[in-house]
Amino acid sequence: MHIISLAVAVAVTRDDKIVVTDRKKKLIKLYDVTGQCIQVFGDEYSFIDEIEYRPHGVAVNSRGQFIVTDTSINSCKIYRYV
Protein backbone atom coordinates (compact mmCIF):
# COMPACT_ATOMS: atom_id res chain seq x y z
CA MET A 1 0.00 0.00 0.00
CA HIS A 2 1.35 3.42 -0.95
CA ILE A 3 0.22 5.97 1.61
CA ILE A 4 1.34 9.57 1.16
CA SER A 5 2.90 10.94 4.32
CA LEU A 6 3.58 14.57 3.31
CA ALA A 7 2.19 15.58 -0.06
CA VAL A 8 3.71 18.85 -1.21
CA ALA A 9 2.65 19.14 -4.84
CA VAL A 10 0.20 17.52 -7.24
CA ALA A 11 -0.01 17.60 -11.05
CA VAL A 12 -2.20 15.82 -13.60
CA THR A 13 -0.82 14.41 -16.86
CA ARG A 14 -2.58 14.73 -20.19
CA ASP A 15 -3.85 11.15 -19.85
CA ASP A 16 -5.25 11.78 -16.34
CA LYS A 17 -2.45 10.27 -14.27
CA ILE A 18 -1.93 12.04 -10.94
CA VAL A 19 1.65 12.87 -9.90
CA VAL A 20 2.28 13.53 -6.19
CA THR A 21 5.52 14.49 -4.47
CA ASP A 22 5.92 12.96 -1.01
CA ARG A 23 8.53 15.07 0.73
CA LYS A 24 8.69 13.04 3.94
CA LYS A 25 9.22 9.67 2.23
CA LYS A 26 11.35 11.28 -0.51
CA LEU A 27 9.29 9.72 -3.30
CA ILE A 28 7.30 10.73 -6.35
CA LYS A 29 4.16 8.65 -6.81
CA LEU A 30 2.00 8.19 -9.88
CA TYR A 31 -1.68 7.31 -9.46
CA ASP A 32 -4.48 6.43 -11.86
CA VAL A 33 -7.90 8.09 -11.68
CA THR A 34 -9.16 5.46 -9.24
CA GLY A 35 -6.42 6.33 -6.73
CA GLN A 36 -4.38 3.19 -7.38
CA CYS A 37 -0.62 3.80 -7.14
CA ILE A 38 0.81 2.59 -10.45
CA GLN A 39 4.44 3.71 -10.24
CA VAL A 40 6.89 5.05 -7.64
CA PHE A 41 10.02 7.07 -8.37
CA GLY A 42 12.88 7.70 -5.98
CA ASP A 43 14.08 6.01 -2.85
CA GLU A 44 12.76 6.55 0.65
CA TYR A 45 16.36 6.96 1.80
CA SER A 46 17.68 8.97 -1.16
CA PHE A 47 20.87 10.94 -0.85
CA ILE A 48 22.78 12.66 -3.65
CA ASP A 49 26.43 13.36 -2.81
CA GLU A 50 25.59 13.02 0.88
CA ILE A 51 22.87 15.68 0.60
CA GLU A 52 19.36 14.57 1.42
CA TYR A 53 17.02 14.57 -1.58
CA ARG A 54 13.49 15.85 -0.91
CA PRO A 55 11.12 16.28 -3.87
CA HIS A 56 9.03 19.44 -3.68
CA GLY A 57 7.22 20.94 -6.68
CA VAL A 58 5.96 19.11 -9.74
CA ALA A 59 4.87 20.16 -13.24
CA VAL A 60 3.87 18.19 -16.34
CA ASN A 61 4.95 19.05 -19.89
CA SER A 62 3.38 18.25 -23.27
CA ARG A 63 5.80 15.35 -23.89
CA GLY A 64 4.40 13.19 -21.09
CA GLN A 65 7.24 14.02 -18.74
CA PHE A 66 7.01 15.50 -15.31
CA ILE A 67 9.53 17.83 -13.77
CA VAL A 68 10.20 17.65 -10.03
CA THR A 69 11.96 20.39 -8.12
CA ASP A 70 14.00 19.87 -5.01
CA THR A 71 14.59 22.82 -2.71
CA SER A 72 17.12 20.90 -0.58
CA ILE A 73 19.64 20.67 -3.41
CA ASN A 74 18.25 23.43 -5.68
CA SER A 75 17.68 21.18 -8.66
CA CYS A 76 15.12 19.78 -11.10
CA LYS A 77 14.77 16.21 -12.30
CA ILE A 78 12.80 15.08 -15.33
CA TYR A 79 10.91 11.79 -15.18
CA ARG A 80 8.94 9.85 -17.78
CA TYR A 81 6.39 7.27 -16.80
CA VAL A 82 5.58 4.09 -18.69
N, C-alpha and C positions, 0 to 999 in steps of 0.2 A: 504494500500500500504506500502511495506517495502522498504524504501529508505535507502541506506547505507550512513552514514554521514562521517565516517572516517575509511575506510577499512585499516587494518594493515597487515593482513595475509590472504592467501587463500590456500586451499588444496582441492584435489579432491578424493572422495572415490572410492572404487573399482567398484561400480555400478554407477559411473558418477554423483554423487551428489556433489555440490560445497559448501564448508564450508568457511564462511567469518567471521572474527572477526571485530566487529564494536566498536572501542575503545571509541568513543565519546558517543554513546548511551548505551555502556556497555552491548552489546548483542552479541550472536553468531547466525548467520543465515545460514540456510540450503536451497539451491536452487536446482531445477532440471535443466536439460540441456537447457530448454527453457527460463530460467531466472526467473521462478515463485518461489517465496519464499514458501517453504512447511513446514518449522518448525523454531521456534525461541526459543533460550535458553537464560536464564538470565532475568534480570530485568533492565529496563532503569535507575532505581534509586537504584541499588544494593550496599549494604554495608555489609561487613563481620566484625563483632566485631568493628564497627565504623570506619573501614578503607575502603576507596572507592575501589571497585572492577573494574578493567579495563582489559578486555581480550586483549591479545597481539598476541602471536604466535599460530599457529595451525599445527598439524600433524595428519595423519590418520594411524591407524595400520591395520594389516591383519584380525582382529576380527570385523571390522565394527565399531570400536570406533574412536572417535577423541579426541585428547589431546590438551587442550588449556592452554597456559601459561599466567601468569599474573605478570608483572614486578612490579606492585604497592605493592603486598603482597608476592612476591617471591614464587609463588605456581603454581601447575598444577592441572587441573581438567579433569576428563575423562567423556565423554558424549557418549551416544549411541542413535542413531536415530531410529525411527520406520517407 
